[in-house]
Amino acid sequence: MPLRAGLFYCAGLAGKMNWLLVRHIPAASRCVVFFPGDISDFANRHAPYSYSLEGLLWVLCSKYPEETVILVKPRMMLDHFAIYANFMMVDGMGNPRHLTDQRSEADVSAPEDYDLPAAGHLCRLLKSLGKELGEEVPAHLVLVGFSKGAAVLNALMRDVQDELWSTVRTVHFVDAGLAIPGVFPLHGEELQKVSKAAPPEFEIWLHCTPRQIQDESRPFVAHEHDAFEAKCKALGVAIQRRLYAAGLPISLDMHFDALRCFLTSSEDQDGGDQRCGFFQAWRAVAEAADDERT
C-alpha cells in the first residue's frame, strides 16, 4: 500500500514542540493519535525499516485506512529510549516519574516540564496541526499507545480536560510495559473523571503478548494489567482485553507484531493471531531485497 505522509513541527503548550508524522485524509470522520515506544526513530541504516517511525505509521494506516493518522514523535531519543518529556515527568530512560520523586542532575526533564498538562499539550498540538493542514483535526479521536508510548496515555488520563476527553472514543494500550512499574493510571478518581468526561461509547482496550506479560524479570507488568482491568470493571468503565501470539517463541518481533494484531474494535476482521509473524516476514523480505541489490 503506497503511503503519502507529511512531517510537521508543531507547537504545544508553553512553546514545547513535537514532530508529528501525519497521513492526512481530508474530511475524515476519525483521527488516530499514536505514541510509539523505544527503539523506533526515523528510518536509518542502523535498524530494520519495519521498526522505524515511517514503518510503524504504515502499519497503523493499514489498520485505519480511512482515518487521519498522527504519529507523535517523542521529544527526543536517548540511547534508543523514547523520552516523552513534553507529556510527563521522566527519568533518564524516559520512564514516567511521580511528582514526589527526587530529581538527579542526570534527568532529561527541566523543572518547567514537570507541571506541563499532557492533555492540554496534545490539544494544542492538534490545533497547530490543523492550521498546517488547512482544516481542523477530526473531533472523533482514537488514542493508541505502544509499549512505553502507553505511558503517555497514562499521563493524558491524569490530566482530565473536557477539551480532549469529550472527543476520545477509544483508548488502545498495545503491549504496554516499562522497565519499572508505573505504566497504568490506577487511581479510581482519575478513571472516574475520564469516564465522566468521555462520550457514552468510550472504551478502553488492553492488547497483550507473552513478550510483556510473561516476562519473568518483570512480573509487575502482568500485575499492572490485572489491577488496571479490575479497577476499570469495578468503576463501570468499559474495558476489553486480548492476548495475541500465545504459545509462540518470544521475541522483539512478537512485541511489534502486537501493532499489526491488535483489534481496532469488536468487529475487526483484519487483526488477531492471523497477523502473528508479520514483522519477521517483513524483515525477511527486506533482507532478501538487500541481498539482490548487492
PyMOL commands that set and color helices and strands:
alter all, ss='L'
color gray80, all
select helices_A, chain A and resi 13-15+49-51+53-63+111-113+118-133+147-158+162-165+188-197+210-213+219-235+252-261+273-275+278-293
alter helices_A, ss='H'
color red, helices_A
select strands_A, chain A and resi 6-11+17-23+30-35+68-72+76-78+81-83+140-146+168-174+203-208+239-243
alter strands_A, ss='S'
color yellow, strands_A
deselect
rebuild
show_as cartoon
